[in-house]
Amino acid sequence: EPYASPLLADDLTGLPPALVLTAERDSLRPDGDAYARRLTEAGVRVWHDVTPRTDHYFLTEDPVRAGATMAKMSDEIRRSLS
């Protein structure tokens, strides 16, 4: 449903901190990049990670890269909650 995309919202101010994860070779990466940029412009704290040499399915198909990305995400969440 295209209307469910938070990227299409008129105003992103007041949203909580966000983790935006994109894969370098994903056809949806431009949307993720744009969302992270809009959140930042709205004053939302954003951690945006682009995982190199990966496609949309890397979290389920590449356990080594997925593990490394999840570890980075976990570290960021811990820092954010400290």
Summary of the structure (lengths in Angstrom):
residues: 82
radius of gyration: 13.5
end to end distance: 36.0
largest distance: 37.6
contacts: 194
relative contact order: 0.19
helix: 51%
strand: 15%
